[in-house]
């Protein structure tokens, strides 16, 4: 034996156990923090995806409405066709 007493051995085991417990506690805290960050990022991605879908729907509806207003005859009064004279009036 190299001169260690049973008290020294017990003390070393207790210190090793305390060190291991401290490391495990620190790792749990880090893991919990990382899980929280990942959850927040996932929530932001979901929110961004919803905003993108809403903007796409609004853009499609806006394009469709513009198309309808420009290229349809709905709601526009029909005018009589213009009559073009057969000959130009004489110049004075």
FIKOLZA-1660 file (N, C-alpha, C; in steps of 0.1 Angstrom, whole numbers, plus 5000, padded with zeros to 4 digits):
% residues 92
   i   px   py   pz ch aa at
   1 5008 4988 5000  A  X  N
   1 5000 5000 5000  A  X CA
   1 5009 5012 5000  A  X  C
   2 5004 5023 4995  A  X  N
   2 5012 5035 4994  A  X CA
   2 5010 5045 5005  A  X  C
   3 5005 5040 5016  A  X  N
   3 5004 5048 5028  A  X CA
   3 4991 5056 5029  A  X  C
   4 4981 5053 5021  A  X  N
   4 4968 5060 5022  A  X CA
   4 4960 5053 5033  A  X  C
   5 4954 5061 5041  A  X  N
   5 4945 5056 5052  A  X CA
   5 4931 5054 5047  A  X  C
   6 4923 5046 5053  A  X  N
   6 4909 5045 5049  A  X CA
   6 4902 5058 5048  A  X  C
   7 4905 5068 5057  A  X  N
   7 4898 5081 5056  A  X CA
   7 4902 5088 5044  A  X  C
   8 4914 5087 5039  A  X  N
   8 4918 5094 5027  A  X CA
   8 4911 5088 5015  A  X  C
   9 4910 5075 5015  A  X  N
   9 4903 5068 5004  A  X CA
   9 4888 5072 5004  A  X  C
  10 4882 5072 5015  A  X  N
  10 4868 5077 5016  A  X CA
  10 4866 5091 5012  A  X  C
  11 4875 5099 5016  A  X  N
  11 4875 5114 5012  A  X CA
  11 4876 5115 4997  A  X  C
  12 4885 5107 4991  A  X  N
  12 4887 5108 4977  A  X CA
  12 4875 5103 4969  A  X  C
  13 4868 5093 4974  A  X  N
  13 4856 5087 4968  A  X CA
  13 4845 5098 4969  A  X  C
  14 4844 5104 4981  A  X  N
  14 4834 5114 4983  A  X CA
  14 4836 5126 4973  A  X  C
  15 4849 5130 4972  A  X  N
  15 4852 5142 4963  A  X CA
  15 4849 5138 4949  A  X  C
  16 4852 5126 4945  A  X  N
  16 4850 5121 4931  A  X CA
  16 4835 5121 4928  A  X  C
  17 4827 5116 4938  A  X  N
  17 4813 5115 4937  A  X CA
  17 4807 5130 4936  A  X  C
  18 4812 5139 4944  A  X  N
  18 4807 5152 4944  A  X CA
  18 4810 5159 4930  A  X  C
  19 4822 5156 4925  A  X  N
  19 4826 5162 4912  A  X CA
  19 4817 5156 4901  A  X  C
  20 4814 5143 4901  A  X  N
  20 4806 5137 4891  A  X CA
  20 4791 5143 4892  A  X  C
  21 4786 5145 4904  A  X  N
  21 4773 5150 4906  A  X CA
  21 4772 5165 4901  A  X  C
  22 4783 5172 4904  A  X  N
  22 4783 5186 4899  A  X CA
  22 4783 5187 4884  A  X  C
  23 4791 5178 4877  A  X  N
  23 4792 5178 4863  A  X CA
  23 4778 5174 4857  A  X  C
  24 4772 5164 4863  A  X  N
  24 4759 5159 4858  A  X CA
  24 4749 5170 4859  A  X  C
  25 4749 5177 4870  A  X  N
  25 4740 5189 4872  A  X CA
  25 4742 5199 4862  A  X  C
  26 4755 5203 4859  A  X  N
  26 4758 5213 4849  A  X CA
  26 4753 5208 4836  A  X  C
  27 4756 5196 4832  A  X  N
  27 4751 5191 4819  A  X CA
  27 4736 5191 4818  A  X  C
  28 4729 5188 4828  A  X  N
  28 4714 5189 4828  A  X CA
  28 4709 5203 4826  A  X  C
  29 4716 5212 4832  A  X  N
  29 4712 5226 4830  A  X CA
  29 4715 5231 4816  A  X  C
  30 4726 5227 4811  A  X  N
  30 4730 5231 4797  A  X CA
  30 4720 5224 4787  A  X  C
  31 4716 5212 4789  A  X  N
  31 4707 5205 4781  A  X CA
  31 4693 5211 4781  A  X  C
  32 4689 5215 4793  A  X  N
  32 4676 5222 4795  A  X CA
  32 4676 5235 4788  A  X  C
  33 4687 5243 4789  A  X  N
  33 4688 5255 4781  A  X CA
  33 4687 5253 4766  A  X  C
  34 4695 5243 4761  A  X  N
  34 4695 5240 4747  A  X CA
  34 4681 5236 4742  A  X  C
  35 4674 5228 4750  A  X  N
  35 4661 5224 4747  A  X CA
  35 4651 5236 4746  A  X  C
  36 4653 5245 4755  A  X  N
  36 4645 5258 4755  A  X CA
  36 4648 5266 4742  A  X  C
  37 4660 5267 4739  A  X  N
  37 4664 5274 4727  A  X CA
  37 4659 5268 4714  A  X  C
  38 4660 5255 4713  A  X  N
  38 4655 5247 4702  A  X CA
  38 4639 5249 4701  A  X  C
  39 4632 5248 4712  A  X  N
  39 4618 5250 4712  A  X CA
  39 4614 5264 4707  A  X  C
  40 4621 5274 4711  A  X  N
  40 4619 5288 4707  A  X CA
  40 4621 5289 4692  A  X  C
  41 4632 5283 4687  A  X  N
  41 4635 5284 4673  A  X CA
  41 4624 5277 4665  A  X  C
  42 4620 5265 4670  A  X  N
  42 4609 5258 4662  A  X CA
  42 4596 5266 4662  A  X  C
  43 4593 5273 4673  A  X  N
  43 4581 5282 4673  A  X CA
  43 4583 5293 4663  A  X  C
  44 4595 5299 4662  A  X  N
  44 4597 5310 4653  A  X CA
  44 4595 5305 4638  A  X  C
  45 4600 5293 4636  A  X  N
  45 4599 5287 4622  A  X CA
  45 4585 5285 4619  A  X  C
  46 4577 5280 4628  A  X  N
  46 4563 5277 4626  A  X CA
  46 4556 5291 4623  A  X  C
  47 4559 5301 4631  A  X  N
  47 4552 5314 4629  A  X CA
  47 4556 5320 4616  A  X  C
  48 4569 5319 4612  A  X  N
  48 4573 5324 4599  A  X CA
  48 4566 5317 4587  A  X  C
  49 4565 5303 4589  A  X  N
  49 4558 5296 4579  A  X CA
  49 4543 5300 4577  A  X  C
  50 4537 5302 4588  A  X  N
  50 4523 5307 4588  A  X CA
  50 4522 5321 4581  A  X  C
  51 4531 5330 4585  A  X  N
  51 4531 5343 4578  A  X CA
  51 4533 5342 4563  A  X  C
  52 4542 5333 4559  A  X  N
  52 4545 5331 4545  A  X CA
  52 4533 5326 4538  A  X  C
  53 4526 5316 4544  A  X  N
  53 4514 5311 4538  A  X CA
  53 4503 5322 4537  A  X  C
  54 4501 5330 4547  A  X  N
  54 4491 5340 4547  A  X CA
  54 4495 5351 4536  A  X  C
  55 4507 5354 4535  A  X  N
  55 4511 5364 4525  A  X CA
  55 4509 5358 4511  A  X  C
  56 4512 5346 4509  A  X  N
  56 4510 5339 4496  A  X CA
  56 4495 5339 4492  A  X  C
  57 4487 5336 4502  A  X  N
  57 4472 5336 4499  A  X CA
  57 4467 5350 4496  A  X  C
  58 4472 5360 4503  A  X  N
  58 4468 5374 4500  A  X CA
  58 4473 5378 4487  A  X  C
  59 4485 5374 4483  A  X  N
  59 4490 5378 4470  A  X CA
  59 4482 5372 4459  A  X  C
  60 4479 5359 4460  A  X  N
  60 4470 5353 4450  A  X CA
  60 4457 5359 4449  A  X  C
  61 4451 5362 4461  A  X  N
  61 4437 5369 4460  A  X CA
  61 4438 5383 4454  A  X  C
  62 4449 5390 4457  A  X  N
  62 4451 5403 4451  A  X CA
  62 4453 5403 4436  A  X  C
  63 4461 5393 4432  A  X  N
  63 4463 5391 4417  A  X CA
  63 4450 5388 4410  A  X  C
  64 4442 5379 4417  A  X  N
  64 4429 5374 4411  A  X CA
  64 4420 5386 4410  A  X  C
  65 4419 5394 4421  A  X  N
  65 4410 5406 4421  A  X CA
  65 4414 5416 4411  A  X  C
  66 4427 5418 4409  A  X  N
  66 4432 5428 4399  A  X CA
  66 4428 5423 4385  A  X  C
  67 4430 5410 4383  A  X  N
  67 4427 5404 4370  A  X CA
  67 4412 5406 4367  A  X  C
  68 4404 5403 4377  A  X  N
  68 4389 5405 4375  A  X CA
  68 4386 5420 4372  A  X  C
  69 4392 5429 4379  A  X  N
  69 4388 5443 4377  A  X CA
  69 4393 5448 4363  A  X  C
  70 4405 5443 4359  A  X  N
  70 4410 5448 4346  A  X CA
  70 4404 5441 4334  A  X  C
  71 4402 5428 4335  A  X  N
  71 4398 5421 4323  A  X CA
  71 4384 5416 4322  A  X  C
  72 4376 5420 4332  A  X  N
  72 4362 5415 4331  A  X CA
  72 4353 5428 4328  A  X  C
  73 4342 5425 4323  A  X  N
  73 4332 5436 4320  A  X CA
  73 4322 5438 4331  A  X  C
  74 4323 5431 4342  A  X  N
  74 4314 5432 4353  A  X CA
  74 4314 5445 4359  A  X  C
  75 4302 5451 4360  A  X  N
  75 4300 5463 4367  A  X CA
  75 4304 5476 4359  A  X  C
  76 4308 5474 4346  A  X  N
  76 4311 5485 4338  A  X CA
  76 4299 5487 4328  A  X  C
  77 4295 5500 4328  A  X  N
  77 4283 5502 4319  A  X CA
  77 4288 5501 4304  A  X  C
  78 4279 5495 4296  A  X  N
  78 4282 5493 4282  A  X CA
  78 4278 5506 4275  A  X  C
  79 4287 5511 4267  A  X  N
  79 4285 5523 4259  A  X CA
  79 4281 5520 4245  A  X  C
  80 4274 5529 4239  A  X  N
  80 4271 5527 4225  A  X CA
  80 4284 5528 4217  A  X  C
  81 4285 5520 4206  A  X  N
  81 4297 5520 4198  A  X CA
  81 4298 5534 4191  A  X  C
  82 4311 5538 4189  A  X  N
  82 4313 5551 4182  A  X CA
  82 4309 5550 4168  A  X  C
  83 4303 5560 4162  A  X  N
  83 4300 5560 4148  A  X CA
  83 4311 5569 4141  A  X  C
  84 4317 5563 4131  A  X  N
  84 4327 5570 4124  A  X CA
  84 4320 5574 4111  A  X  C
  85 4322 5587 4108  A  X  N
  85 4316 5592 4095  A  X CA
  85 4323 5585 4083  A  X  C
  86 4315 5584 4073  A  X  N
  86 4320 5577 4061  A  X CA
  86 4331 5587 4054  A  X  C
  87 4329 5600 4055  A  X  N
  87 4338 5609 4049  A  X CA
  87 4341 5620 4059  A  X  C
  88 4353 5626 4057  A  X  N
  88 4357 5636 4066  A  X CA
  88 4350 5649 4062  A  X  C
  89 4346 5658 4072  A  X  N
  89 4340 5670 4068  A  X CA
  89 4351 5679 4060  A  X  C
  90 4346 5687 4051  A  X  N
  90 4355 5695 4043  A  X CA
  90 4362 5705 4052  A  X  C
  91 4375 5708 4048  A  X  N
  91 4383 5718 4056  A  X CA
  91 4378 5732 4052  A  X  C
  92 4379 5741 4061  A  X  N
  92 4374 5754 4059  A  X CA
  92 4386 5763 4057  A  X  C
% end
